[in-house]
Amino acid sequence: MRPNEVVIAPNLPLFDLPEIVAIDRGLFERAGLSVRFAEGDSARARVGTERDPLARLKESLYESESADVYNLCEWGGIDRLERNRRGGRIAYLRPAVVAQALVTFDPELNEPHDLAGIPVGVNEFTGSHYTALHLLEGTLPRPEIELEHIGSPAVRIARARSGEARAVMLMEPWISLARKQGAHIIGSYFYRGSEVIAPNLDDERRAMFIRVVNEAVELINADPAAFRSHIVADTEGALAEDELSPDYYRYTAVSPFSEKRFAESYSWMKSWRLTDGRNSYENLLATR
């Protein structure tokens, strides 16, 4: 890592939009930071869905020290820090506030309660997985909740449309695309994500990075329509910019990952046996 350089392991544009805007508008450069996405823009089309989370694109780039930061859901951030070998810390809750929607093309499914014993398609150990559990446990006994690892949002929507999966979790732009194709929503769950940062990313660069990301959020919120093209690009022309609903995502300033929130999230993960509970807020180095 060169002085004042930060390399980002790419997530999907919906989640990375503030960083994309900050790079495109030269905000990082003006602040004295050299920031880029690892492997260039071609990498962001290959967000992995392997069963091993550390083999996926952003995680593998981070593990190999080809990237310094990446974002994912808060539960996933905890999971990756417990799995990985490089170490790191959770720096903050990311700006992207996103909904995962429970989507179906099946007219017999109309509310989450209808999904007792029916597999819901997710990408394992991502926001779609964790939010599905949160959403469904509010109406179904835990033994009646079934999830199925299908993979990427594009694969999930295709399986749902073909009838191979009766219900799937999706975020934008696939929520809007699914609705365009005749699907309906039977539940949704908004969540923030976390930013995992390398152990050698110093506080000065971290603070500069956060200031610029927050500046980019202000630009996005001043004219949201100007940036929709980045989000719909993943649909490869299947969804026009004006067909993207504004209802299932928004951007806000970076927020600290507090000890209270960590304790609540970690306790919930333990209740689902998604962690063995061996760590604490301090030894995962969550930054205040």
Residue, then its C-alpha position, 0 to 999 in steps of 0.5 A: m500500500r502506497p502512502n495515501e492510497v486506498v484500494i477498494a474490493p468491489n461490491l455491487p454498484l448499489f452498495d458502492l455508489p458513494e465511492i463510485v461517485a467520489i472517484d468519478r467526481g475527483l473528491f478523493e483526489r482533491a482530499g489528497l487520497s489515491v483511491r481506486f477499485a481493485e482490478g478496475d471496473s471489470a472486476r465489479a461484474r464478478v461478485g462471487t457467490e461461492r459457498d465459501p465466503l472467503a473465496r468470493l471476489k471482494e473477500s479474496l481480494y482483501e485476503s490476498e492484500s490486493a484491497d484495503v477495504y470492502n463493504l457488506c452487511e453488518w452480520g457478514g462483516i462480523d462473519r468474515l472477520e471471524r473467518n479470515r486470516r488477514g485480520g482487520r476491523i469494522a470501521y463504520l456502518r456504510p452509507a447505503v441503506v438498502a432493502q432486501a425484498l421477499v419476491t415471488f411470481d407465485p400467486e399462491l404466496n401473498e405474505p411471509h406466513d405463506l412460506a412455512g416449509i418453502p425454501v427461500g432463495v438467497n446468497e448464503f452469508t450475505g444480506s439476503h441470507y441474514t435479512a431473510l431470517h430476520l424477516l421470516e422469524g417475525t411470523l414463522p416458528r424457526p423450525e418452519i423457516e427454510l433457506e436455499h443457497i441459489g447465488s447471485p441476484a441475477v440467478r435468483i430472479a431467473r430461478a423465481r421467474s422459471g418457477e424453480a424457486r417459489a420465493v427469493m430475496l432481492m435488492e435493487p435493481w432486481i426488485s424493480l426488474a422483478r416487478k416489471q416482469g410480473a412479480h409481487i413483493i410479500g415482505s421487505y427488510f431495510y438494513r445497513g452494512s459495515e465497512v471492513i478495513a485492513p489492519n494497516l489502514d491508519d486512522e488518518r486515511r480512514a478519517m479522510f476516506i470517511r469525510v469524502v464518502n460523506e461528501a459523495v452522499e450529499l451529492i447523490n442526495a442532491d440529485p438521485a436521478a443523476f446516478r441511477s445509471h450506475i445501479v441499473a447497469d447490472t441488469e444489462g439493459a433489462l431495466a431503464e433508469d426511469e424504471l428503477s424504484p426509489d423506494y428500496y434504497r437510500y444513502t446517509a452519512v457514515s455511522p459508527f458501529s456502536e458496542k450496543r449494536f454489535a452486542e445485539s447483532y452478535s447475540w442474534m447471530k449466536s441464536w441462529r448458530l451463525t457464530d460460536g460467540r468466541n469474540s467480543y466488540e473489543n477483539l473484533l476491533a470495531t471502531r467507535 
